[in-house]
Amino acid sequence: MAELVGGALLSGFLDVLFDRLASQEVLNFFQEKKVLAKLLDELKIRLLSANKLLNDAELKKLMDEDVQKWLDELKEVLYAADHVMDKINTEALQRKVEEGDQSQSKASKLFNFMPKLYSSFDNKIRSEIEEILATLDLLLRQKDELGLREGVHQNRPQRLPAPLVDTCDVYGRDAEKEAIVELLLADDNGGRKLSVIPIVGMGGIGKTTLAQLVYNDSRVQDYFALKVWVTVSEEFDVFKLTRVIIEAITSRKCDIQDLYQLQNALKKEVMGKRFLFVHDDVWNENYELWDALKSPFNFGADGSKILVTTRSEIVASKMGTVPAYSLQIISDDDCWKLFANHVFENIGSGVHPDFLEMGKEIVKKCKGLPLAVKSIAGVLRSLSSSEEWRGILENDVWELQFQENQKNMILPALWLSYQFLTPQLKRCFAYCSIFPKD
């Protein structure tokens, strides 16, 4: 998803450029340079025109490689403009400092030669700005050919899903929940003290939700003396994960800095106790790292379990001690119940037939993925006209194939949700995407 938010970043970058072009230092510097001042005004106009096309370009880049190339070229010319502004600011600052030193004889003599230097600088900057303007003109002339329109806005707010699972908001997982609970409560670990149960499935299918349902089940809560939930994600850091588990068990901050001592401390906490650890969203396929992490776990009591959620069959095979539980999509009926619960929860029975019909068609496009259903429901609950609903239903983004193996089937729904964020929130989303997962 992060690679799809370039338009938001460019929009924010343009705002910074506009601020720099309007700064007092720049205005003072060009006060007596009419030719350069005129070029700067032209640059502002071209950048404003490009900015008006960004929203539409962002919408269309997924379906048109030429639009994506257009955005890439625009990004390069914006970087060039920013580099020119750096040069201008540096020169303006240098001139200000040297003008302030005119009272000193040596500086005054040097300053007498500055017009020549400024002339050379002016010519260079003029050439660079003219080159940028030529590139921008070329890009702006392509807008009709690419079908880009000015002033395309989608400023609807999106309602974000709750971080913790609500049993009343889960549909079609009763059988799966019972199957996992049965595995967790089984006394026979196949001759092992510790059993590792992987839940495998594509993104958005509900692995974490199912794990939360199981983790919070009263039977599971009563069966295990220790229970810890750890979000692992892409960075599989043995030291950090071990410390997180210790702190969750003890409810105290752990200041141990040596991994060996840390693992010994965890060993003492789990020794002789039956525990359940959930390792959510595991990506790492390095068996040596997993083997190092689990070494203290082997000192727990018989019947201890680890529940792993992952998208990777390789992760499941390396970590699991039992066959992986492969989570499947939910039915259209269950998707519809989930959808209706979010979209129509405050309406009751007075839903217009058009919304019901279009809603069911939209739900089918979510391909049985609960997260896709909830994401698109968060958009539709704020749209009040049938035209807006039809715009979602007939959007071309549903037809996109992000990967042939369909592991990213959820992206169309997430992309539509992203499009209905305000421009400011899009930039915030793009900024947050540079941080590691979780």
Residue, then its C-alpha position, 0 to 999 in steps of 0.5 A: m500500500a505504501e508504494l501507492v501514496g506518491g500523490a500525497l507526498l508530491s502534494g505535500f512537497l509542493d506545499v513546501l515549495f510554495d512556502r519557499l517561493a513566497s518567503q521574504e528572503v526570496l522576495n527580497f533577493f529578487q526585488e531588483k532582478k526583474v527578469l528572474a522575478k518574472l521567471l519565478d512567477e511563471l514557475k509558481i503558475r506552472l506548479l499550481s497547474a500541476n498541483k491541480l492535476l495531482n488528485d486525478a493523477e493519483l486516482k488513475k496511476l494504478m490503471d495507466e502506466d503512462v500516468q505513473k510515469w508522468l508522476d515520476e517525471l513530475k517528481e524529478v522536476l519538483y526535486a530540481a525546483d527545490h534544489v534551485m531554491d536551495k541555491i537561491n536561499t544560500e546566495a541570499l544569505q551570503r549576500k545578506v552577511e556580506e552586506g552587513d560587513q560592508s563597514q569593514s574595509k576588506a569586506s567592502k573592497l570584496f563587495n565591490f566585485m560582487p555584481k560580477l559574481y551575482s551576474s554569473f549566479d543570475n545567469k546560471i539560475r535563470s538557465e536552470i529555472e528556464e529548463i524546469l519551466a520547459t519540462l513543466d510545460l511539456l508535462l502540462r501539455q500531456k494532461d489531455e492525452l492522459g485524460l487528467r482533469e483539474g480539481v478532482h477532489q474526494n474529501r469524505p472522512q473514513r471511519l477507522p476500525a477498532p483495534l480490538v476485536d468485538t465478538c458481535d462484529v465477527y461473522g463466519r468464524d465459529a467453526e474455526k474458533e472452536a477448532i483452534v480452541e480444541l487444539l489449544l486445550a488438547d493435553d496431547n502435544g505429540g510427546r512434546k512439552l510445547s506445541v506450536i499451532p500456525i494459522v496461515g492465510m492471506g492479508g485481510i482474511g482475519k487471522t489476527t481476529l481469529a487469534q483474538l477470539v481464541y485468546n479471549d475465550s473464557r475456556v482458554q483464559d482459565y486453562f493457561a496460567l500465563k498468557v502473552w500476546v506479542t505482535v512480531s511483524e517483519e523485524f524478528d528481533v530475538f532480544k526485543l521479543t524476549r524482553v516484551i514477553i518478560e515485561a508482559i508476564t511481570s508487568r514491570k519494565c525489564d532493564i536487562q541488556d544481555l540476551y543470555q541473562l534475558q533468556n534466563a530471566l524468561k526461563k525462570e518466569v515460565m518454568g513449570k507453568r502452562f502458558l499460551f503465547v500468541h505470536d501475531d503477524v510473523w514474517n521471518e523465515n530464518y529458523e535459527l532466529w526462531d530456535a533462539l527465541k523459543s529456547p526458554f519456552n521449553f521449560g514451561a509445563d506440559g500443555s504449553k502452546i504457542l499460536v502463530t499467525t502468518r501469511s507464509e507457509i514457509v514460516a508455518s512449516k518452520m515454526g509449527t509442530v502441528p499442521a498449519y490451520s489454513l484460514q479460508i475466506i468467509s461466505d458472501d452471506d457472512c460478508w453481507k452481515l459484517f457489511a450491514n453491521h457497519v453501514f446500516e447500524n444506525i438506520g434500522s429497517g429503513v434502508h433504500p432498496d437501491f443501497l441494498e442491491m448495490g451493497k450486495e454487489i460491492v460485498k461480492k467484490c471484496k472476495g470474502l475478505p473481512l478487512a476489505v468489507k470493513s474498509i469499504a464499509g467505512v467509506l460507504r457509511s458516510l456517502s448518502s447518495s446512490e450516485e456516490w455508491r454507484g461510483i464505488l461499485e463501478n470503480d475500475v480499481w476493482e478490476l486491478q490485478f496487483q499480483e497473479n497469486q491474488k495474495n493482495m486481493i484486499l488492495p482495491a478496497l483499501w485503495l478506495s478507502y485511502q482515496f476518501l481520506t482528506p488531502q491532509l490525512k493522505r499526507c499523514f498516512a504517507y508520512c506514517s508509512i515510512f515507519p516499520k510495521d506495528 
